[in-house]
Structures are given as C-alpha cells and as structure tokens.
Amino acid sequence: MLNPEKGWFGEKQVTPEEKTQRVIGVFDNVASRYDLMNDFMSGGVHRLWKDRFVRMIRPRGSVGGVAQHYLDVAGGTGDIAFRIRKAAGAEAKITLCDLNDNMLSVGRDRSIDKGWGHDFSWVAGNAESLPLPDSSVDVYTIAFGLRNVTHIDTALREAFRVLKPGGRFFCLEFSRVQPDFLAKLYDLYSYTVIPRLGEKVANDRESYQYLVESIRKFPSQEKLLARMKDAGFESARYANLSAGIAAIHSGLKP
Ligand SMILES: C[S@@+](CC[C@H](N)C(=O)[O-])C[C@H]1O[C@@H](n2cnc3c(N)ncnc32)[C@H](O)[C@@H]1O
C-alpha cells in the first residue's frame, strides 16, 4: 500500500527519516506550551472534542472481572489518558506511548499534580513499531497523532497487531471541513491566525505553520476509513466534529 504522505513534512518534501526527526523537533519546541496553545488556538474546543472522544469509548475499569488495558499512542501530555483514567477508575491499565520524551515528561508532571503519579505506564516509542506484544490491548487510542506519523498504514497495522480480538481502535484527528464556504473560512483562519499565535504565545511560528500544513496533507474522512479497512479493521466508521474540522474514526479487530 502506498504511503502518499511519507515524504511530506507539512508542505515541504523530505525523506521519511527526516520527517520523523523534524516531528520530534516540533514537539521538543512546543512541549512546555503545548497545552496552553491548544486552548488559545481552539478557544477551548479541543477539550469538548476530547470529552466526546472518550465518551464514545465508554471506558471501564474491568469487563467480566478482567482489567481493561488502554493504550494511548502519541499520548503526549496526557489529555486522553487522564480522561480515560477519570472515567474508568484505578482498575484500568493505561499505557501512554509517545515518540517525544519532553511531551511525556510534561504529561508525567501533570499526572503527579492530579495525584495519579503511579497510575500510568509511560513508554517512549514509535506508533509504527509499538513496544508491546501482539493482542495485548483492549482499546487503542490516538488523538491528533496519526497526522504526524511518517507511515500511516504501518501505524494502522501496528494498532491492529497490538489489539486483542474484539479490541477497539479510536482515532481523533483534524479532517476535512464541509461545506466549501466553511472550509475557505477555516483555511483563512488557520493559515493566518495560527502561525501568528504560535509566534506570539510560544515564540515558534514554524512549528505552528507545520501544524496547519500537516492538517491539509492528512487523508480525508473517507480515505482514512478505506485505509483502516485495508489494515483489517471491521465496523469502521467515523463521526465529524465541528463540521469536519476534526473527526473520530473507530473500528474493531475481529
Ligand atoms: C498534537 S500532539 C497530541 C498529543 C495528545 N494526544 C493530545 O491529544 O493532546 C501529537 C503527539 O504525537 C507524537 N508523535 C508524533 N509522531 C509519533 C509517532 N510516530 N509515534 C508516536 N508518537 C508520535 C508527538 O510527539 C506528540 O506528542
């Protein structure tokens, strides 16, 4: 299967290895201001999307007496894992995996502030080669992460591999806005306001320019759905959020 995005870092063409290194660099730069910038850029709406995402998962500490294992890939500073922890309670096993140590380190500090310092496994790793055994996870989540991965199809196959039969996959990602007039307004906002906000708030225009460009390069709702099916997922579907600014894709490992 082709990976049409593998040579792209935003709108610049780079080698796949360079893309991975540049993505690490972006999140090294933004880690300390990441949470603040999310609120600035989205006016807090990212919190509502993440709440909806986790509600769709319906996290539970255990099923039939067996503790559930949640894997949050590209887990960053912990927004999804913390919501899962809150909903599922202490019984659930929650693993966060991320390519970037600085993002994980901010996440670890936040978990200590919440009094959950011992409740998560923090794993440095790549979504394309997860350091987890086959069929070991009940629920796989990835929020605003898949867009940054160099080989999307490899990451989807890895998600399928680590899930148990009957395990569920959930992806929250920026997507395609509809109708066209809204898409044009959204483009105007994102290409003009977001890089400027990045410059003013995080003193880093380039990383936020990458953010905007990477959104445009990411596959549409339907294309991602087709690629999930190619990776083996059944019952694959998606739900748009805010007219498609973001979308939640979900699927089942049979
Ligand atoms: C936009 S942040 C999302 C963080 C968190 N999931 C959230 O929703 O707030 C993207 C994260 O993906 C991580 N990332 C990028 N490429 C990755 C890869 N190939 N494997 C694992 N994590 C990756 C980055 O280091 C960063 O922490």
The ligand as an SDF file (V2000), in Angstrom:
LIG
                    3D

 27 29  0  0  0  0  0  0  0  0999 V2000
   -0.5130   17.0670   18.6610 C   0  0  0  0  0  0  0  0  0  0  0  0
    0.2390   16.0400   19.8700 S   0  0  0  0  0  0  0  0  0  0  0  0
   -1.1450   15.1650   20.5470 C   0  0  0  0  0  0  0  0  0  0  0  0
   -0.9740   14.8290   21.9980 C   0  0  0  0  0  0  0  0  0  0  0  0
   -2.2260   14.2660   22.6840 C   0  0  0  0  0  0  0  0  0  0  0  0
   -2.6420   13.0180   22.0650 N   0  0  0  0  0  0  0  0  0  0  0  0
   -3.3580   15.2540   22.6590 C   0  0  0  0  0  0  0  0  0  0  0  0
   -4.3830   14.9740   22.0270 O   0  0  0  0  0  0  0  0  0  0  0  0
   -3.2310   16.3190   23.2710 O   0  0  0  0  0  0  0  0  0  0  0  0
    0.9910   14.8340   18.8350 C   0  0  0  0  0  0  0  0  0  0  0  0
    1.8870   13.8690   19.5790 C   0  0  0  0  0  0  0  0  0  0  0  0
    2.2530   12.8250   18.6740 O   0  0  0  0  0  0  0  0  0  0  0  0
    3.5660   12.4250   18.9800 C   0  0  0  0  0  0  0  0  0  0  0  0
    4.0700   11.6630   17.8300 N   0  0  0  0  0  0  0  0  0  0  0  0
    4.3670   12.1320   16.5970 C   0  0  0  0  0  0  0  0  0  0  0  0
    4.7550   11.1340   15.7900 N   0  0  0  0  0  0  0  0  0  0  0  0
    4.6960    9.9930   16.5360 C   0  0  0  0  0  0  0  0  0  0  0  0
    4.9770    8.6350   16.2700 C   0  0  0  0  0  0  0  0  0  0  0  0
    5.4060    8.2310   15.0710 N   0  0  0  0  0  0  0  0  0  0  0  0
    4.8020    7.7380   17.2610 N   0  0  0  0  0  0  0  0  0  0  0  0
    4.3780    8.1300   18.4970 C   0  0  0  0  0  0  0  0  0  0  0  0
    4.1000    9.4100   18.8060 N   0  0  0  0  0  0  0  0  0  0  0  0
    4.2640   10.3320   17.8410 C   0  0  0  0  0  0  0  0  0  0  0  0
    4.2700   13.7360   19.2500 C   0  0  0  0  0  0  0  0  0  0  0  0
    5.4910   13.5620   19.9300 O   0  0  0  0  0  0  0  0  0  0  0  0
    3.2110   14.4700   20.0680 C   0  0  0  0  0  0  0  0  0  0  0  0
    3.3470   14.2360   21.4380 O   0  0  0  0  0  0  0  0  0  0  0  0
  1  2  1  0
  2  3  1  0
  2 10  1  0
  3  4  1  0
  4  5  1  0
  5  6  1  0
  5  7  1  0
  7  8  2  0
  7  9  1  0
 10 11  1  0
 11 12  1  0
 11 26  1  0
 12 13  1  0
 13 14  1  0
 13 24  1  0
 14 15  1  0
 14 23  1  0
 15 16  2  0
 16 17  1  0
 17 18  1  0
 17 23  2  0
 18 19  1  0
 18 20  2  0
 20 21  1  0
 21 22  2  0
 22 23  1  0
 24 25  1  0
 24 26  1  0
 26 27  1  0
M  CHG  2   2   1   9  -1
M  END
$$$$
